[in-house]
């Protein structure tokens, strides 16, 4: 496992207060740590979201789990936002150079609109805004980041929220809140990266085959014990597993609902 060997700076990138770090392989990374301002559930969500995104072919930065030691924390004497409570296993993404949080017209090389919309619906992501889409000036690749607030809607992750219960209820799982909350980004993606109803249906079928129950189980089994304990243990992980499997099993219906809502 990679180690944080130096904390460079606290980043002004949202409420979770990530840190820029140098890792033991000499890469620079953006690190989110346990017991941050929004809780350890944030890094659980990040790991799940990035894992599923990569599996279905959405472009994301390289990511993983790294270790933040007390020594690395204590070496930064003037950083009050982080202390010994934040030591342990963290979630990191490799820093992307020369990127902007926007879509540059006519320059996008990867066209993943349909997959992004579908994954947001699988994971109940109400927080797809301009700040969590990055465009590389050098390569023209569009990167998706930030899954910290999936599953529930609100400032703190909540695996017992109304939207989690509705999201796996046979009578209530179709709702337009995700489309409404993320409308601006989806419209920009559709305009500058392309969108097609038929491709949406094809991607839904592909995702249902790719995100099988075994893969979902493997992702959740890979979550560090310390993270699992912090969010409530195996019962919560099983709730998450049940939620994702339910949504994937109904992805064709969700897809049809999205298409119908977009045509209104």
Beta strands, then each sheet from edge to edge (+ up, - down):
strand 1: 2-10
strand 2: 19-23
strand 3: 28-32
strand 4: 63-68
strand 5: 88-94
strand 6: 99-100
strand 7: 133-136
strand 8: 142-144
sheet 1: 1+ 2- 3+ 5- 4+ 1+
sheet 2: 6+ 7- 8+
end
